Amino acid sequence: MAWRLIIEAGNNVQVLSARRSVGCIVCLIIVVLIVPSSFAGAANTETHASASDVSGMITPGDNLAPWAASQTSLSRLTSLPSTDQALSGNPAAVNVRAGLGLFSSLTGLDKLGVFVGGLWVGNGDYLFAGGIGRRSWNFNSLLVLGGQVDSNLAIGLPGGTFGVSYLRFNGQQSNAAAGSVIGYDGLTQAPPLDRDELYQLWWRQSLFGDKLIVRVGKSVPTYDFNNVIKPVPVRGESVSIPAVTGLIYTPIFVNPTILGNLPGYYNSAYGVTTTFAPIKQLYFSYGVYDGNLARGVQTGLNTTPDFTGYYFQIGEAGYDWLLGAQQMPGNIGIGGWGQTGALSAGSSTSGVREDGVAGLYAFGAQRLWFRHPFIDNSGISAYWQFGINDSKTMLADKYFGFGFTGFGLVPERPADSVGTGLAWSWLNHPPASGRRNHEVMLAIYYQLHVFAGVFFQPTVTYLPDPGVSTHVPGTAALTLQTTVLF
């Protein structure tokens, strides 16, 4: 009856897509619940990670975390030790590997250096106040299937990794309904909202004892640049999917001052990423990519390179540390970027034009408190973001954001997390655009670990001044999201 009422309200095709997605999630949950029974005996052998286990940082530019330790077996997955278990609000935007590698673990392919996994994220957005489509539902579904091959284990070639992944997205205009320019739901981005694409296809080579790393091919640069979500790694994370925050709004995945230029979810792009890490705590990364996204080309849909004079280049330096007697981990990253080509915004007669743009950004995270020092990693962390550019055609020219996340604060719920954040974007508003000069988003969420790789997360977001128009009233939205890693 509920589905019939929604269909009668409109958007028949999209709702039916959401219905099929619900069917997929039910099937996946059944598989996850049934399969692990044969592995249950190993659950009691796992040890808990603690603050005293910190042995050194994983190079953020290499983006190994949270998958660096090993190919996760389902027996380890079911134990879920008391560590920072927070899951990104969109793992496809910030994690190189898709899912847990369940198939490769069960079949033994992991012993041959082969990883096969995936993830499904589905959500429903309900506007219960303000916006353009008040009291309306919008549904989104994301499926990513991926594989990686360790060339050392597979063919005896040291330091090499081959990666490939497929992405399917079916969604609706959640952000437009709320009047949000930047995007309060980061799962849905630019049209087309029904897409199948080759998401990743790359070769990664590690040289000189992992001090120099090069990735060539079609990739997602937000994995390696401006990635505030990446965990501050500690030993024992092989069974966790940790993240600094589980917020779902777009600024947490890509700084609004780079939004529309930096390739990322779901518009990956061909290019080269190079990272130099002289020590584990310090890295320098540089990348150059197909920059046609800046002129509206959906680069994610391209299966071959398309270099036509539009290029995007970016450089970043970062450092990790352990603070105080309790060794509270933290990190910072600072970067600069440039976009070539003729850019425009607004109408053909009264619009703004410029030849190339550039900008700077910074981000960081810090553990603030351990609830049980040297026993487990429950506690509170914080993050911050900043960005600025010299553009008059991009969506935003300045941005600042920050947030707090609590891990394992509920008794007997070590894998749950709760968080809040603020994202403040200063918008460009071309003549006759009607936009506001800013957009602020406030959000709070609770991420519930259901079982194994299944998470459920309600998020409440409030936009006091939606950026799309000065006539749109403040918007309040509820997002119900389910994530399945397999």
Disulfide bonds with the S-S distance in Angstrom:
none
